[in-house]
Amino acid sequence: MTDGPVRRRRFPPENRFPFFHPILAGATLHERLLACLGALIATTLTGFICGALLGPDPHLPLIVAPIGASAVILFVVPSSPLGQPWPVIGGNVISAMVGLTVAQMVTEPVLATGIAAALAIAAMSLTRSLHPPGGAVAMTAVLGNAALAKWGYLYPFIPVGLNSCLLVGLAFAFHRATGRAYPHIAAPRPVNTHETRDLPSPVRVGFREEDIDAALAALDETFDIDRSDLERLLKQVEVEATIRAHGPLSCGDIMSRDVVTVGVKASPGEARQLLLHHNIRTLPVTGEDDRLLGTVGLRELAHAGEEIAGVISAAATAAVDDPALGLLPLLTDGRAHAVVIVDGDRHIVGLISQTDLLAAIARTLPGTREHASLVGAPPVLVAAQ
């Protein structure tokens, strides 16, 4: 018995049904709806195109069932290493060939399906074409149907290979049309642009490549993410944690507003004079409408002709309200010396140099002012373009 009413324990919505909680990081309703639309369009068109190419053959399926599983990966997680063009096409075709071979050598269907799935995994692993639906393709080839009896070893190519190629092509078109990148290309690791033996600036502090290897070995699990993507994700986590720890400092708070620029029709001599006179390393270039076109520095000007238009480099840009500390990856990659702050029409409103960002970070560190006073340095750093 209790002296008062019994209070029921309330659980957060995500903990009431833990088995139904989404497990994919970054999953949103918008992304899922796009995936549904993409799968609908791609699988339907794949069937129609195969029907038009192959004709009304009652013994040949227009589309094999495992292609539906391939569509899930291609449209739900297009950045997965298991959903890139070679794993989809190569994995399905190789698995179909493995299944056909096992079916001819093992007469017991149940045993044959198990062997086919296992050997398909091994074959896909050796050919770097691991694709989960490949296991279903191998089992389908073992179980057999009229198409297998007629087409034999052409079956892995028609319809399996044809289906796979069409699905990948349609996925490429759909993702490009909706603003997503496919195939997924992992970000390159930082390199030392100064051609010395020193490590690049972004990897001199924080975790390193060997730390990721050690963590993966300690966890002893396989994750569906490219190793370089994992490194990029962890780097971004570091940046986000730094922003959260040091407050909402925006680009507008620290940017230089009196920005030195040059017109696109200026001569290399005029641009060089501006760089040297103002002691700056990055000179934004504007067009006739005063919109940002790019930047030039002394390196680019060394190869210029009569005008600077042919040597303009792409500019690193940000918005006024963007977190200032979020520029750390840009300004420590060994390439960009400044980030141009632009509005929605690419008009220049400010500029943040490496010195500006360093000064902002120094002001946020505990004890920075006291340490600067002890060594005789001014407590406030001067920002330069």
PABAFI-592595 format. One record per residue: residue in one letter; x, y, z of N, C-alpha, C in turn. Coordinates in pm, whole numbers, plus 32768, in hexadecimal, padded with zeros to 4 digits. Atoms other than C-alpha are relative to their C-alpha. Layout:
<martis>
aXYZXYZXYZ/...
</martis>
This chain:
<martis>
m80547F8980008000800080008058807C8000/t7FB77F838001807381647FC17FA9806D803D/d80497F927FBE801482A680727FC580637F9D/g80317FA180647FD083657F337FEF7FBD7F7B/p8012803A80877F8583367DC480857FD27FC6/v7F8A80368040807782667D01801C80517F81/r7FDA7FB08073813483387C0480477FA67F99/r7FC680548068817F82887AC0807D80457FCA/r7F837FCC803682DF82B07A3E7FF080207F6B/r800C7FD7808C82EB837278F980867FF37FBA/f7F878013804E83E9831777F27FFF80627F8A/p7FF97FB0807A846583F876DC7FCC7FB07F8B/p803B8049807283BB83A27591805F7F9E7FC0/e7FA48059804684F9830D74FF80237F848052/n7FDF80727FAB851E8220762C7F897FA48019/r807580557FE983BA8198763380027F857FA6/f7FF8806E806083F380C17500808C7FFC7FC8/p7F747FF7802B856C809B74EC801E7FB07F82/f7FE380528076855B7F8D73E07FD380437F7F/f80327FBA807684A7807C72F5804180897FEF/h7FBA7F80800C859081A2732A80607FFA7F8B/p7FA680048075864B81FD71E580917FF2802C/i7F7580187FDC87B2818871EB806080467FA0/l7FA87FBD805F8837824C70C1801580918029/a7FE17F767FDD88E9838B71217FE1805C7F8C/g801E7F9E8068887384BE70657F7E7FE67FB6/a807D801F80458728841F6FFF7F98806C801D/t806A7F9D7FF1861885256FC27F897FD67FAC/l80798020804C84B585156F40801180297F6E/h7FE97FD28089851C85DD6E0D80557F9C7FB2/e7FA980618043863384E76DBA7FB77F7E7FE5/r8049807D8013854E83BD6DE97F99800C7F8F/l80617FEC806B844284516D06804780047F78/l7FB28000807C854B84946BFC80287F727FD9/a7FD9808B801A85C1832B6C207F8A7FB17FC7/c807780458033845E82AB6BEB7FE580277F6F/l80197FD18088843283836AB680687FC97FA0/g7F96803380568582831C6A297FF17F6C7FE4/a801380908015854181A96A5F7F8A7FE47FA4/l80758011805583EA81C869BF8022801A7F6D/i7FDF7FDC808A846E8275688880647F9E7FC4/a7F938051803885AA81A468607FD67F707FE6/t8026808C80148515804A68917F977FF27F92/t80678005806883E7809767B6803D80117F76/l7FC17FEA808184BA8124669C805C7F8C7FD9/t7FAB8073801F85AD800066B87FAE7F8F7FC2/g805780688037848F7F0C667B7FCF80227F74/f80327FD7808384027FD6655A806D7FFA7F96/i7F937FFE80628554800164AF80297F727FDC/c7FDC808C801B85AB7E9064D37F957FBD7FA8/g806A8037805384587E376442800B802D7F71/a7FF37FCC808884957F17631780787FC47FB9/l7F868034803E85F27E8B62DD7FF97F6A7FE6/l7FFD8091800985B17D1A63177F847FC37FC0/g80798034803F84507CF662917FAE7FAC8060/p805C804C7FA8832E7C29631C80267F6E800C/d7FD5808B7FEB83ED7AEF637F7FC37FCE8083/p8042802E7F8483117A30647A805F7FB8805E/h7FA280487FAC8441797264FB806C8059803C/l7F977FA67FCF85157AA465447FC180708053/p80377F937FAF84BC7B876668803B80867FD6/l7FD27F7B802684CF7CF76611805B803C806A/i7FAF7FCB7F9385647D44676580067F97806F/v7FF180657F9785EF7C5C68727FE5803F8088/a802C7FCD7F7E85737C7E69D7806E80468051/p7F9A7FBE7FAF86C47CD26A7D8020808F7FD6/i7FEB7F76802A86CE7E1469B17FB5805F805D/g80467FAD7F9E85D07E986AAA8055801D8079/a7FA57FEB7F8F86CD7E656BBF8072805F7FDA/s7F9A7FA3802F87D47F156AED7FCC808F7FFF/a803D7F7B800386E4803A6AC57FFC803D808C/v80017FCC7F7786C880596C408086803F8021/i7F7B7FCB7FE1883F80886C5F8020807A7FAB/l7FDF7F93805C886081686B2D7FB980818023/f804E7F867FEA8752825B6B9B7FF580268094/v80077FDE7F72875482456D18808880298035/v7F787FE17FD288CB82416D57805F80057F88/p7FAD7FFD8079896D82AD6C0D80948016801A/s7F717FEE7FE18AB483006CBF80417F818036/s7FCA807C7FCB8ADC819A6D3C80647FC27F9E/p7FA3804780588C0E80E16CB47FC07F887FBB/l8043807580398B1F7FBF6C717FA080257F8F/g80607FD780648A49808F6B85803D804F7F8D/q7FBE7FBB806F8B4A81196A927FF37FAD7F7F/p801B8046807F8B3980BD691F803F7F757FF3/w7FC2808280108C377FA369237FC57F97805F/p804080657FAB8BA87EF06A567F757FD97FCF/v80878022802D8A477F0769C880067FA67F84/i7FFB804C807D8A9C7E8D686A80567F828010/g7FA780727FF28BC67DB068B67FCF7F9C8067/g802F805A7F978B347D2369F77F8D7FA97FD2/n8073804E802F89ED7CB9695580277F9C7F94/v7FD98059806E8A8D7C27681B80567F8C8034/i7FA880687FCA8B9D7B6A68D87FB27F9D8055/s805080597FAA8AA27AE269D37FA87FA57FAD/a80538054805789C07A6668BB80547F8F7FC3/m7FA9806780388AE579AC681F80247F988069/v7FE2805E7F948B41791569707F887FA5801A/g807880507FE889D878A369A47FEA7F977F95/l80118061806D89C577FE684F80657F8F800B/t7F9880677FF48B0E774668887FE17FA08071/v802180557F8C8AA576C769DF7F897FA67FDE/a8077804F802289547654695480237F867FAB/q7FD7807080558A067575685780517F99804D/m7FA7805A7FB68AED74DD695F7FBD7FC4807C/v804280317F868A0574B36A8D7F6D7FE97FE0/t808A8022802688BA74006A5A7F9B801C806F/e805B7FE67F91882674396BB57FE380968006/p801F7F70800B876B758A6B9780208050807E/v7FE97FB47F84877E75F06D06809580168017/l7F6F7FF57FEF88F275A76D1E803C805C7F96/a7FCB7FB0806E893076496BCC7FEA80968017/t80197F727FE8888C77916C31806080388068/g7FA17FD17F9A896677AA6D67808C800F7FC9/i7F797FF9803C8AA4775B6CA8800980767F9F/a7FFE7F9480628A4678536B96800B80888044/a7FF97F807FB98A0C796E6C8D808A8017803A/a7F7C7FF37FC38B5479286D40806B801C7F98/l7F9B7FEB80688C21790E6C027FEE80877FB9/a80187F7D803C8B7A7A476B75803F806E8055/i7FC17F9F7FA68BED7B096CA780977FFE7FED/a7F6F800C80128D4D7A836C7A802B803C7F7B/a7FDB7FCE80858D557AD16B057FF380997FF9/m80117F6E80018CCC7C326B38806B80448053/s7F987FC67FAB8DC67C726C4E808580057FB6/l7F81800680488EEB7C056B75800480627F8C/t80067FA480738E777CE06A537FD6808D8029/r80247F7C7FCB8E267E0C6B327F79802E7FC9/s80857FDF80348CBC7DFD6ABE7F937FD28060/l806080317F9D8C0A7DA66C037F7E80507FF9/h80847FC380108A977DEC6BD67F9A7FA2803D/p8059805D7FB889937D566CC67F9B7FB77FA8/p805D804C8055888D7D046BBA80427F927FAE/g7FBC806C804889987C2C6B157FE47F78803B/g8023807F7FC289497B1D6C117F7B7FCC7FCF/a8083802A803487DF7B1A6B9D800A7FD97F6D/v7FEE8023808D884F7B156A3180387F727FF4/a7FC580858005892479E26A747F997F948023/m806580617FD98807792E6B247F957FF17F95/t80638007806C871479886A0D80347FAB7F8C/a7FC58050806B880478F0690F80007F6C8023/v8001808D7FD6881477AF69DC7F747FC67FF6/l808980347FFF869B778A6A027FCC7FEA7F73/g801A8018808E867B77B168887F71801A7FD5/n80837FF28040855B77ED679D80127FE57F6B/a7FF9801D808E850D77CC662C806780557FB8/a7F9E7FA7804085E978F465D8808C7FC8800B/l7F7B80377FEE871A7848666680187F8A7FA1/a7FF18073805A86DB770E659B8019802E7F6F/k7FF27FD0808A86C677DB6459807E80527FEC/w7F947FA0801287CF78E4649480857FD28039/g7F8480347FC788D078296567805B806F8033/y7F9F7FA07FCC8A0B78F665A17FF0808C7FC3/l80217F78802989767A1B64E47FAA80468069/y805A7FC87F9A88897A49660D8044806B8056/p7FC27F967FB089897B0E66DE800A80857FB6/f7FF57F85804E899D7C0B65C37F7780327FD1/i80887FDD802888357C0165457FA17FA2804A/p801E7F737FE6876A7C5E6609804D803F8075/v7FC77FCB7F84883F7C826748805C80777FE5/g7FA47F93801D89577D5466B67FBC80777FC1/l80497F938042886D7E1E65DA7FAD804E8066/n804C7FBD7F9687887E666702805A80588056/s7FA67FB77FA888AF7ED267D68037807E7FBE/c7FCA7F8B804789427FBA66CE7F95806C7FF1/l806C7F9E800E87F28060668F7FE280438085/l801E7FC97F7D87B3808D6802806A8065802B/v7F937FA47FDD8909812E68397FF780807FAC/g800C7F8B805688D98215670E7F8D805A802A/l80737FB27FD3878282826786801980408088/a7FDE7FC67F7D880682B568E8805C80797FEE/f7FA67F90801D891B8392685D7FB0807B7FD4/a80517F908032881E846967A17FA7803A806D/f805C7FD17F98872B847C68C6804A8050806B/h7FB67FBA7F97883184DE69C9803680857FCE/r7FD27F81803588C385E868E67F8E80637FF4/a80737FA8800F8767867468A37FCF80358086/t802E7FD57F7B871D86896A198070803F8053/g7F957FB87FBC886B87286A7280587FAD805A/r7FAA80557FAF891785FC6B0C806B7FC07FA8/a7F8E8035804C8A66856E6AA37FF97F687FFA/y7FF4809080158A7184116A1080437FEA7F7A/p7FC680537F968B52835369EC80428055806D/h7FC47FB97F8F8BD883B26B3F80987FF57FF7/i7F6E7FFB80028D44841F6B3C802F80328087/a7FD17FDA7F7B8DED84256C8E805E80777FF5/a7FAB7F897FFF8E9B856A6CE880937FD78008/p7F7080237FFA9014855E6CA7803C802B8085/r7FBC7FDE7F8490F785616DD48054807E7FEB/p7FB07F86800E91AF86A96E1C808F7FDF7FD4/v7F768010802E92FD86CD6D6B804C8081801E/n7FAC7F8C7FE6941F87B46DAF801A80487F7D/t7FF37FB5807D940688BB6CA0808780457FF2/h7F7E7FBF8006955E89426CF680707F9F7FD6/e7FA28067802F960587FC6C8480767FEE805F/t7F9C80217F9A96C287C66DC97FD47F818046/r801D807F7FBB96CE86966EAE7FA280148077/d80597FE97F9095F6873D6FB77F747FCB7FE1/l808B80278010949A86B76FF17FAD807C7FDD/p80577F8E801B938387966F677FC880398082/s802E7FBE7F859301889170667F877FBD8040/p807680397FBF91AB87EB709880197F7E804C/v7FEA80807FBE924886A2710A807480058064/r7F947FF87F9E935B872571ED7FCB7FFA808E/v803D80057F7C926E874273147F827FAB7FF7/g807680547FFE91458673738180217F707FDD/f7FEA808D801E9116850B731680437FF17F77/r7FB9801D807C91E1846D71FF7FCE7F7E7FC4/e802B8079804791BC8350710980127F848056/e7FE780767FAD9256825871F87F9D7FF68074/d806380037F95915B82BD73057F7D7FC27FCF/i8079803D803890398260721F80127F6A7FF2/d7FE58090800D90DC811071D47FF97FBB8088/a8001803C7F7B910D80CF73467F727FF78038/a808A80017FCF8FA3812C73977FAF7F937FB9/l8048806780498F1B804A7284802A7F74802E/a7FD080817FCF8FF77F2D73007FC87FE2808A/a803480137F788F817F6374677F6C7FDE7FFF/l808F801C80078E107F6574067FE47F797FBE/d800A808280428E437E3273277F787FEE7FBC/e807D8006804A8D137E82724F801680397F75/t7FFC7FCB80878CD27ED070E27F9280687FF0/f80607F94800F8C27801A70937FEB80207F6C/d80227FE4808B8B7480766F50802080917FDF/i7FD47F7980208C4081B06F1280907FF87FD0/d7F777FFD80318D7981F96E4B805C8038806A/r7FA47FD77F978EAA82256F26802180957FF9/s7FE27F71800D8EFC837E6E997F8680548023/d80797FB97FD68D8F83E66ECA7FF680028098/l800080047F6F8DAD83777033805E80698039/e7FA17F9B7FD28EE18451705F7FC8808D7FED/r803B7F7C801A8E2E857A6FBF7F90801D8064/l806C7FEE7F9F8D02854370A5803880238089/l7FC67FE57F7C8DDC853B71DC803F808C8005/k7FC97F7880058E90867A716E7F9180688010/q806F7FA37FF58D42872771467FC58000808B/v802E80077F758CD886AC729D805880578059/e7FA47FAB7FB48E0E8754732A7FDF80947FED/v80217F74801D8DB1889A727D7F7F80278047/e80807FE07FC18C49888C72FA800E80098098/a7FE97FFB7F6F8CBE8843745D804880818027/t7FB87F837FE58DAC896D744D7FA180767FF9/i80627F93800C8C948A5173D47FA580048079/r805980047F8D8BB089DC74EC8046802C807F/a7FB87FE17F848CBD8A0275F680228094800B/h7FD27F757FFC8D1F8B6575947F9480647FDA/g806C7FA180148BCC8BFB754F7FE680207F6D/p802C7FE3808A8B168C7D741A804880797FC4/l7FB47F94803F8C2B8D5673877FEC7FF57F69/s80208006808E8BBE8DAE7224806E80407FAD/c7F9F7FC3805B8C868E1070F37FF580988002/g80127F707FFC8BEE8F697108804380438076/d7FC17FC77F888C898F9872618094801B7FEC/i7F6D7FF580088DF28F7471EF803380277F76/m7FD07FE980888DFC8FC1707B8031808F7FEE/s7FD77F7D802F8EB490E36FDC7F9680327F9F/r806D7FCC80528DB391C86F38803380597F8E/d7FC57FAD80698E9492B16E6F805A7FA87FAB/v7FBA8067804C8EF791A96D718040803C7F84/v7FB97FD780798FFD91EF6C687FDE7F9E7F91/t8027805580708F81916A6B19803D80377F7F/v7FCE7FD680838FE2917E69AA7F9C7FD37F96/g805B8023806B8F16917D686C80397F967FA5/v7FD5807080548F23905C67778054802D7F89/k7FB67FCE80748FB291396664808480438027/a7F837FC27FD390D791B2673880777FB37FCA/s7F858040802E9239916966CB80437FB88074/p7FB780447F949318907A678E805480618053/g7FB07FA07FB693F391A367EB7FAE804B8068/e80577FBA7FA192CF925A688E7FDC7FA68075/a8023805D7F9592689125695180787FE5805A/r7F8680187FB193CF90E269BF801E8078805A/q7FE67F897FB093F392496A377FA280088078/l806080017F9092B7922B6B0C80297F9A806A/l7FD680677FA1933390E76BAA8077802E8053/l7F877FD77FB99486917A6C037FE8807C8055/h80177F847FB6940A92D26C6D7FB37FE88081/h8053801A7F8B930692486D5D80327F898051/n7FC480717FB893E091216DC97F9A7F928018/i806580697FF792D290216D8080267F8F7FA0/r7FE08076805092DC8EC66CE47F8F7FD87FA3/t80758025804F917C8EA96C547FBA807E7FD0/l80417F8B803A90DE8FA56B687F827FD47FB7/p807C802480458F6D8F756B117FF2804A7F7C/v80157FC880858F148FAF69A47F6A800C7FE8/t808E7FE880198DC5904A69477FE880167F6C/g80287FE8808A8D0B905868007FC8808C7FEE/e80377F7D801C8C659181675C7F86801F8055/d80757FEC7FAA8B32914C683B80257FFF8094/d7FCD7FFD7F768C0E915569767FEA7F7D804A/r800C80817FC08BCC8FE569BB80877FB88001/l7F8280487FF18CE58F046A3180107F977F91/l7FE0806480668D888E3A691B80637F998033/g7F9980587FCB8EAB8DA469DC806B80538044/t7F927FBA7FBF8FFB8E066A6E80817FEA7FB1/v7F7A8012803791628E366A008065801E806E/g7F8F7FE57FA892AD8E356AB8807D800C7FAC/l7F837FF0804994178E626A5B80217F847FAD/r7FE5807B804C942D8CF669ED7FB580007F7C/e804E7FFE807A93138D1C68F28032806D7FA0/l7FD57F91805593948E6B687580837FE37FB8/a7F818022804294E58DD268207FEA7FBF7F78/h801D8044807F94388D1767027F98804C7FAF/a80697FB38043934D8E2E66928032803C7F7E/g7FE07FBD807D93408EC665387FEA8095800F/e80197F717FFA92C6902464EF7F9380238063/e806B7FEB7F9F91938FFC65CF80017F8E8063/i800080667F9691558F3C670F7F8E7F9D7FF1/a80778055800E90158E9B668C80227F6D7FF0/g7FDE808B801A90CC8D5F662480417FB68072/v7FBA80427F9191728D1767737FB180088082/i80527FF47F8790508D4B68657FE87F76803C/s801B807D7FB8902E8C39696D7F7880078042/a808180057FB98EE98BC76A0C80138035808E/a7FF67FC17F7C8EA78C896B4B7FBC7FAA806A/a8042803B7F8C8E5E8BF06C9D7FA180698038/t80637F9E7FD68D1C8C9A6D0E7FB07FD08077/a8058801D7F8F8C368CAC6E397F9D8073800C/a80647F997FE88B098D746EAF801A80478084/v7FE87FAF7F888B008E826FBB7FD87FB5807E/d803480427F888A368DAA70AB803D7F768019/d7FC080827FEA8B0B8C707083805B8005807B/p7FA580027F8D8BCE8C0271BA809080187FD3/a7F767FDE80278D2A8C9871A9805D7F898010/l7FA780717FE88DCE8B64723C7FE97F8F7F9C/g8018806280698D2E8A977128805B80127F88/l7FA17FE8806D8E328B30703E80867FBB8017/l7F8080427FE18F488A6C70E8802E7F9F7F94/p7FD0805C80688F5089536FE3802E80487F82/l7FDB7FB780798F5E8A506EC580878046800E/l7F897FAE7FEE90728B256F5980777FB28035/t7F8F80527FD6914B8A036FC780207F917F9D/d7FE880698064914B89366E86807E80177FAE/g7F857FE58047928E89D56E097FEB80427F79/r801C7FC2808291DF8A706CDA7FC8808C8010/a80437F7F7FF090F98B8A6D47804280518070/h7FCA7FA57F9B918C8CB56DFF7F95805E8036/a806C7FA97FD490428D6E6E207F7C7FCB7FCB/v80878024802A8ECC8D356E067FB480827FE7/v804B7F8980248DF88E376D527F717FF18032/i808980027FCB8CAE8E8A6E017FA780467F9A/v80577FCC80698B998EBE6D027F6E7FF8802B/d808F80097FE88A248EFD6D007FC37F9E7F9C/g80428060805889208E396C3E801980167F6D/d7FE47FE1808D897C8EE86AF8809580017FE2/r7F6E8007800D8AF48EAD6B298041808A7FFB/h7FBE7F817FEA8B3890176B7980587FF3807C/i7FA1800D7F918C6590376C5F7FD7805C8072/v80207FB07F898C1090A96DBF80707FFB8067/g7F9280087FA18D4F90456E7480637F957FD9/l7F988065801A8E7F8F666E86803D7FD68085/i7FC180357F878F158E866F9180817FBA7FD7/s7F7E803C801D90878E346F7F80247F9B806C/q7FCE805C7F9991488D2B703B8020804C8080/t7FE07FAF7F8B91BE8E4171227F838027804C/d807D7FDD7FBF90588EB071677FCC7F8C8055/l803380747FB88FF28D4F71C880597FDD8075/l7FA4801D7F92912A8D18729A7FEA80618074/a80197F9E7F9790E38E5B73567F807FDF804C/a807F80227FBF8F7C8DEC7399800F7F88805B/i7FEB80777FAE8FEA8C98741880518022807C/a7FAC7FDA7F8E90F68D3674F47FB08046806C/r80507FB87F9C8FF28E1575997FA47FA3804E/t805B805C7FBC8F1B8CE675F280487FA0805D/l7FB780607FAE90318C1B769580158037808C/p7FEA7FD07F7890478C3178128093801E8018/g7F777FDC7FDB917E8CE5788D8050803B7F8F/t7FB37FCC807291DC8D6C77348034808C801C/r7FD87F767FE891E58ED777A3807080058068/e7F9980007F9992B08E8778DA80847FCF7FC7/h7F868036803993A98DB67813804280677FA3/a7FC87F9C805C93D08EC7770C8046806F804D/s7FC27F967FB1941C8FC7781A80847FD3803B/l7F8680337FC495238EE778B880747FFF7F9D/v7F958008806395E68EC07774801980847FBB/g7FE97F7D803695CC903077237FBA801A7F7C/a80497FEE807C94E2900575FD7F7F804B801B/p807F7FB97FEB93AD90DE75CE7F907F9C8017/p806880617FE19277903576607F9C7FEF7F90/v805F800A806E91AC90787524804D7FF97F7E/l7FBC800D808092248FFC73D37FBF80587F97/v80357FAB806991FD90E072A87FDA7FA87F89/a802E80508072912E9047718F802A80437F7F/a7FD87FCC808391B3906D702F7FC07FB17F93/q804080458072911A901A6EE280637F9E7FC3/
</martis>
